């Protein structure tokens, strides 16, 4: 079943029944409302984030920056995303998702505005595209939204629900990436960024419908402090190995999202091929993420994660074995799309399985920090390699190395819940 169809069918099942009390109706309706809003916000947030690579060549040509400068700003964006994710997650755990989501969306819009209209690249790319957009993605992305969905969904449906949101998180790229490329060609890159500002503003409006701190959050309160939760996670071998593998995940994805369009141009393909490749990643990620959520509710999540890392690495190796063409680029993008965000429902499920839900956002954010340090390294490395060699080949080889390491580390992960969860007999 397609993600959108799943959501629509779910909404159809929450109509108020004859004789049903309003309290029961609200209890059934709330999870689907959160699921829909989270899906819409994530699809816009990830669609914006995955489209920034399209602006590399126009900005290099127009304002004289280097690929390394642009790559560094995207690296800073990913690093700030990772650093602020645990903080925003902890705030959302405490006060609810709505205020964090709304404020982050506005910062997202401001960052894109500066990126397009500041005359100083240090302000536009550094403060705007790097810092402010990084904070905006953190507050409108997985770390904030997954906790809201996980708490609102019954345990038996949790992996499926997170898979639906992860799948929806890629659909925006299908429209936003080609739309951004068309706007760049028709109006110029600065006006194209203004269109993206408006898209970011829509997320702030949607935030009003996601609700505040839920009663489910209160019911999951075990009395454990945030400090205790972080200490517990950081001494769990499985959590540490999963975090190390997540670094490699971010390294691979940030390199591809930031530099694949530029690499294809170097190989003689048109800029539109890069935009279409990003759109295909989004399209096929919808199916891959939904499948991962479904499979995660039935099979070993750690084994599935290891399989994702292995298949990504094989896909990169096969892509490099053959001459680059439009067909090979789009085929590679489609296959990578199947594996793109499929890690999200699996990682989310493992966090809940190991530690419970009280500090879910903070723990996901801490894990995601490792992912984003990898993203920083991958995005920056790509720009440095291109400036130094005129080619991305060294970068592609490094993707093979870190992907293989991620597979090995994830295979070694233990999925045994912490003693607190075992003693309480909790399952999530």
Buried (B, 14 or more C-beta within 10 A) or exposed (E): EEBBEBBEEBBEEBEEEEEEEEEEBEEBBBBBBBBBBBBBBBBBBBBBBBBBBBBBBBBBEEBEBEBBBBBBBBBBBBBBBBBBBBBBBBBBBBEBBBBBBBBBBBBBBBBBBBBBBBEEBEBBBBBBBBBBBBBBBBBBBBBBBBBBBBBBBEEEBBBBBBBBBBBBBBBBBBBBBBBBBBBBBEEBBBEBBBBBBEBBBBBBEBBEEBBEBBEBBEEBEBEBEBEEBBEBBEEBEBBBBBBBBBBBBBBBBBBBBBBBBBBBBEBEBEBBBBBBBBBBBBBBBBBBBBBBBBBBBEEBBBBBBBBBBBBBBBBBBEBBEEEBBBEBBBBBBBBBBBBBBBBBBBBBBBBBBBBBBBBBBBBBBBBBBBBBBBBBBBBBBBBBBBEEEEEBEBBBEBBBEBBBBBBBBBBEBEBEBBEBBEEEEBEB
